[in-house]
Amino acid sequence: MNKKYTIHTRILSIDGGGVRGIVSAVILAYLEKKLQQLSGNSDARIADYFDLFAGTSTGGLIVAGLLLPDQNGRPKYCAEDIIELYLKNSKIIFQSSLFQGIKSVSGLLDVKYDEEGAQFVYNQYFENRELKELLKPCLIPAYDLTRGKNYFFRQHKAIVSDRHNFYLKDVMRSATAAITYFPPASVTSVNGQEKRCFIDGGIFAVNPSLSAYAEFRYLNKHLYSKNTMMFSLGGGRQDTYLECDQIKHWGAMEWRDTGSNLVTTSLSDASNYQLEAVYNSNPNYLRINPFIDKTHSTSLDNSEDEYIKYLYQLGRQAIVYNQVALNNFASQLVESHKDGEL
């Protein structure tokens, strides 16, 4: 008979992936409705059922959206609102002037997009709200060019240290400043004393789940995987198959898109592999990252209606394929939530 361990920390981790974040948002909307159904609470939110959040790039945008409080201290946005964010704003975020498009040669000679569209959306959704205001502990990776090191925006650090507290609109610009797509983000802490230059943290943690687990262990040195639940979400993957004869003369131009997909998929898979070993087939760990068929690209910035519709349907299909696992995980979340209230 398996011993039942007390769940101390429930972790939600969301990969980077640009517009593909809509896949994760669709799955989270299903989970949120399931939690409402199982708990009997129509006001239940994702934020109520997880204790630590991690999101890279577009995943950080989802995390910040889910954790932003309203005037009553409840989540301002539900998961369905996050879907709408993508449907309404993907074209605004990934917009470029004719001049910028010509000058950049699709990102070869300059960044593909200026930051105005993305900044407009982040200003609209987050206004002048601060990292420390988010409802739960979270980590959002970015690479700090000023200091030449990996960095995590942490809500729990921002609460206790002003130098780590930034405006959320600046956190989002930093976390989503994907190289060749957007300019680096030059941001200043709320107190005006820390000035940094950041790029997208996907270069080292496209799947932030392992970083999230490390953060849990750092904060709770006496606890282990048996005391956690983790839900890890990807925005879709596509394996890369190449013949040596086909690629033996490839240079930077040919490798640009294929190499990017290969690296991000490999990094994400490595984190998943390590966590599967940590959890050792424990059902407390659930990873969903659906396959993108070969007729569609793994583009981060394709905001065309047809592709957005495909990604939405991919999320719906992932729910169907993983419905039993999702329902079981939701039941565990509700049970652990009740145990925590006792």
Residue pairs with C-beta under 8 A, 6 or more apart in sequence:
5 226
5 227
6 227
6 339
7 227
7 228
7 229
7 284
7 332
7 336
7 339
7 340
8 51
8 220
8 223
8 227
8 228
9 51
9 52
9 216
9 220
9 223
9 227
9 228
9 229
10 49
10 50
10 51
10 52
10 228
10 229
10 230
10 231
10 333
10 336
11 50
11 51
11 52
11 53
11 54
11 209
11 212
11 213
11 216
11 228
11 229
11 230
11 231
12 46
12 50
12 52
12 53
12 54
12 63
12 230
12 231
12 233
13 53
13 54
13 55
13 59
13 207
13 208
13 209
13 212
13 230
13 231
13 232
13 233
14 21
14 24
14 54
14 55
14 56
14 58
14 59
14 60
14 62
14 63
14 208
14 232
14 233
15 24
15 56
15 59
15 206
15 207
15 208
15 232
15 233
15 234
15 235
15 268
15 289
16 56
16 57
16 58
16 59
16 60
16 200
16 201
16 202
16 206
16 207
16 235
16 264
17 23
17 24
17 57
17 58
17 59
17 206
17 234
17 235
17 236
17 264
17 300
18 57
18 58
18 94
18 178
18 181
18 235
18 299
18 300
18 301
19 58
19 86
19 90
19 94
19 299
19 300
19 301
19 302
19 303
19 307
19 308
19 311
20 58
20 235
20 236
20 298
20 300
20 311
21 58
21 59
21 61
21 62
21 86
21 235
22 83
22 86
22 87
22 90
22 235
22 308
22 311
22 312
22 315
23 233
23 234
23 235
23 236
23 290
23 311
23 312
23 314
23 315
23 318
24 58
24 59
24 62
24 233
24 234
24 235
24 315
25 62
25 79
25 82
25 83
25 85
25 86
25 315
26 83
26 312
26 315
26 316
26 318
26 319
27 233
27 288
27 315
27 318
27 319
27 326
28 46
28 62
28 66
28 79
28 82
28 233
29 78
29 79
29 80
29 82
29 83
30 319
30 326
31 46
31 79
31 231
31 326
31 329
31 330
32 44
32 45
32 46
32 78
32 79
32 80
34 326
34 327
34 330
35 44
35 46
35 48
35 49
35 330
35 333
35 334
36 42
36 43
36 44
38 330
38 331
38 334
39 334
39 337
43 74
45 66
45 74
45 75
45 78
45 79
46 66
46 75
46 79
47 66
47 67
47 75
47 135
47 136
48 337
49 333
49 334
49 337
50 136
50 231
50 333
51 136
51 137
52 136
52 137
52 138
52 139
52 212
52 215
52 216
53 63
53 66
53 67
53 136
53 137
53 138
53 139
53 212
54 63
54 138
54 139
54 140
54 141
54 208
54 209
54 211
54 212
54 215
55 61
55 62
55 63
55 64
55 138
55 140
55 175
55 208
56 140
56 141
56 175
56 200
56 201
56 202
56 205
56 206
56 207
56 208
57 175
57 176
57 178
57 200
57 201
57 202
57 206
58 176
58 235
59 208
59 233
59 235
60 140
60 141
60 153
60 171
60 172
60 175
60 176
60 201
61 85
61 172
61 175
61 176
62 82
63 138
63 140
64 126
64 134
64 138
64 140
64 168
64 171
64 172
65 77
65 81
65 82
65 85
65 125
66 75
66 77
66 79
66 82
67 75
67 134
67 135
67 136
67 138
67 155
68 75
68 76
68 77
68 125
68 126
68 129
68 133
68 134
68 135
68 168
69 75
69 76
69 133
69 134
69 135
70 76
73 135
75 135
77 85
77 125
83 312
85 121
85 125
86 308
87 308
87 312
89 121
90 303
90 308
91 303
92 117
92 118
92 120
92 121
93 113
93 117
93 118
93 121
93 303
94 113
94 117
94 301
94 302
94 303
95 113
95 117
96 104
96 112
96 113
96 114
97 114
100 110
100 111
100 112
100 113
100 114
101 112
103 109
103 110
104 110
104 111
104 112
106 112
107 180
107 181
108 253
111 180
111 181
111 182
111 183
112 180
112 181
112 182
112 301
113 181
113 182
113 301
114 182
114 183
115 173
115 177
115 182
115 183
115 185
118 172
118 173
118 176
118 182
119 169
119 173
122 168
122 169
122 172
122 173
123 169
126 167
126 168
126 169
126 172
127 169
128 167
128 169
129 167
129 168
129 169
130 158
130 165
130 166
130 167
130 168
130 190
131 153
131 154
131 155
131 158
131 164
131 165
131 166
131 167
131 168
131 171
132 155
132 158
132 159
132 165
133 168
134 155
134 168
136 155
137 154
137 155
137 156
137 219
138 153
138 154
138 155
138 156
139 152
139 153
139 154
139 208
139 211
139 212
139 215
140 152
140 153
140 154
140 171
140 175
140 201
141 150
141 151
141 152
141 153
141 175
141 201
141 202
141 204
141 205
141 208
141 211
142 151
142 152
142 153
142 174
142 175
142 177
142 185
142 198
142 199
142 200
142 201
143 149
143 150
143 151
143 198
143 199
143 200
143 201
143 203
143 204
144 150
144 151
144 196
144 197
144 198
145 184
145 196
145 197
145 198
145 199
146 195
146 196
146 197
147 196
150 201
150 204
150 205
151 196
151 198
151 201
152 201
152 211
152 215
153 164
153 166
153 171
153 174
153 175
154 164
154 215
156 219
157 164
158 164
158 165
158 166
159 165
162 189
162 190
162 191
162 193
163 189
163 191
163 193
163 194
164 189
164 194
165 189
165 190
165 191
166 174
166 187
166 188
166 189
166 190
167 187
167 190
170 185
170 187
170 188
171 187
173 185
173 187
174 185
174 187
174 196
174 198
174 199
175 198
175 200
175 201
176 182
176 200
177 183
177 184
177 185
177 198
177 199
177 200
178 199
178 200
178 202
178 300
179 199
179 200
179 203
181 300
181 301
182 200
184 197
184 198
184 199
185 197
185 198
185 199
186 195
186 196
186 197
187 195
187 196
187 197
187 198
188 194
188 195
188 196
189 195
201 208
202 264
205 211
205 267
205 271
206 264
206 267
206 268
207 232
207 234
207 267
207 268
207 271
207 272
208 271
209 230
209 232
209 271
209 272
209 275
209 287
210 271
210 274
210 275
212 230
213 225
213 228
213 230
213 275
213 278
216 223
216 228
217 223
217 224
220 227
225 278
225 279
225 280
225 282
225 284
225 285
226 282
226 284
228 284
229 284
229 285
229 329
229 332
229 333
229 336
230 275
230 279
230 284
230 285
230 286
231 286
231 329
232 272
232 275
232 285
232 286
232 287
232 288
232 289
233 287
233 288
233 289
234 268
234 287
234 288
234 289
234 290
235 289
235 311
236 289
236 290
236 291
236 292
236 298
236 311
236 314
237 265
237 268
237 289
237 290
237 291
237 292
237 298
238 261
238 265
238 291
238 292
238 294
238 298
239 265
239 291
240 258
240 261
240 262
240 265
242 258
247 254
257 297
261 298
268 289
272 287
272 289
275 285
275 287
276 285
276 287
278 285
279 285
283 328
283 329
283 332
284 332
286 325
286 326
286 329
288 318
288 322
288 325
288 326
290 314
290 315
290 317
290 318
290 321
292 298
292 314
296 307
296 310
297 307
299 307
319 326
